[in-house]
Amino acid sequence: MIKKGIALFVLPLILFISFLFGQSQSAENETLRELRRLNEMLQHRLDVVEKMIDDVLWYERLGNYAFVDKVYLTGPPLWKEKNPTAQGAGNPVKFWSYVFIPKGIDLSKKYPLIVLPHGGVHASFTTYHTHIVKEFLAQHYIVVAPDYRGSTGYGRSFYEKIDYGGLEVEDVDASRQFMIENYEFVDANRVGIVGWSHGGLIALMAVFNHPREYKVCFAGVPVSDLIARMGYKSESYRQLFSADYHLGQTAEENVAEYKRRSPVWNVHKLQTPLLIHTNTNDEDVNYLEVEHLIQALKAAGKQFEYEVFQNLPGGHSFDRMDTKMAKEIRLKIHKFLAKYLNPPRPITTVAEMDKAAYR
């Protein structure tokens, strides 16, 4: 009887303690979720502050010899609406683009345009590109650099509009159209597109989708095959693509969608003069991706130029650095572009590049 009485007392006590523990665990989980949400909000706010500071640096670094501006324009509507019947659903996506115009040009003449999409899954156009933009300006190119949908520095809502390899490409092309429509001195027949990494993917997809609009394309260490990329990248990287606000599925779940967004599966569309650079020790875009792209272009019988650099210092950034070697490689890019865009003051030596960077 005593044992039975103890059991009758202990059992409710255990259930009560379990209930309290469960409540405590639930509250702790809720607290952790709230902390993660606040941390995410803070990160977006910090990105906005960082973007504002970097914008000031653009004017500081280029303001003496270029008109620096940010223009507000629109691209296509969202690829995937959260609420298709909500107010504003179906409206074009609004985004910002940087515009760089060399001072001293004759506005009664026509000048070639360089479209320069930034890299990164979620990133933005920053003063990391300062010397490259200076080199273009010294040749009297006009430069437009769009912060297309999904770019950082504009808050969470814009961040979650990302459409990697999809409508972001059309945002970039919209920046080209904007320049032609709004600046009479931009030559619509001399437009080139230049991009590295994810920007390289965008450059390739832009000329695949709009072959008549671009005279030339350079793709440096371009993301080329998203299916292969998902295989060798980390789980946290894959989650950027399978997030609900983005593709919403893994490559395993929807191979066709990842294939649609990969340059390597669109090479049959190439009609534009193209130069590709890659580096065998690239720690971001594995050489196997670009190798696959090169092989696919050859198999499709396409005419293009490429160069594979062997284990050069800088890895993924090997030709965007300020070393003599990087400048010599970048000089090759400038010469390739000049063949098709005919800039008024083409750069022909590294010394001229140095002068452009430090004048």
Secondary structure, 3 states (H helix, E strand, C coil): CHHHHHHHHHHHHHHHHHHHHHHHHHHHHHHHHHHHHHHHHHHHHHHHHHHHHHHHHHHHHHCCCEEEEEEEEEEEECCCCCCCCCCCCCCEEEEEEEEEEECCCCCCCCEEEEECCCCCCCCCCCHHHHHHHHHHHHCCCEEEEEECCCCCCCCHHHHCCCCCCCHHHHHHHHHHHHHHHHCCCEEEEEEEEEEECHHHHHHHHHHHHCCCCCCEEEEECCCCCHHHHHHHCCHHHHHHHHCCCCCCCCCCCCHHHHHHCCHHHCHHHCCCCEEEEEECCCCCCCHHHHHHHHHHHHHCCCCCEEEEECCCCCHHHCCCCCCHHHHHHHHHHHHHHHHHHCCCCCCCCHHHHHHHHHC
